[in-house]
């Protein structure tokens, strides 16, 4: 894995948020107590709008280890000891499914003293990966209830997504699962570019590769999709959404 560490304590502190001028008043001061766009870690996307003092942001930055990875590198390796919370700051990975940063890659395993459960492989040209070591995080979080609450909310959101995915596998037929998955991958765009093999997509949806291919052909014949290899155009998102909501397992 190619790693270019971007944040040692000195560098991270230098990239922290500057304190606003006292003359701007308390309101301006509070509004500025968030990491700015120049910060290497998108904390706002990962934690929400948590307000901290500038010194606290600098302390947080000094704990985070940021590395630049290249296509094919592993952001996470299955079986490695989980000693840090890991986030994807920018770029794309395949980890069970395709993910685009900023997002948490693994937020829970380090809390359980476990091992990472799956590989997360970089599929973009480059990516920025952040590791927040638990040895430092647990001590610091004792005095930071807002950040701890933000992490809890992020973990709860991931749990809800996992429950929704499991519910979909048990209550929806194959076409509905495919429709819901395509909409989730598209994220509002009109095209999905598969970052993994179709058989891996089929396995995630608990269907056979043949069922996936057949369903895609049928949706294409109905004018809902346009399928060209690993590129899938969403021609009729409304119809796709209806299928995702209404499909039921027999």
Buried (B, 14 or more C-beta within 10 A) or exposed (E): EEBEEBBEEEBBBEBBBEEBEEEEEEEEBEEBBBBEEEBBBBBBEBBBEBEBEBEBBBBBBBBBBBBBBBBEBBBBEEEEEBBBBBBBBBBBBBBEBBBBBBBBBBBBBBBEEEBBBBBBBBBBEBBBBBBBBBEBBEEBBEEBEBBBEBBEEBBEEBEEEEEEBEEBBEEBBBBBBBBBBBBBBBEEEEEBEBBBEBEBBBBBBEBEBEBBBBBBEEBBEEEBBBBEEEEBBBBBBEBBBBBBEEBEEE
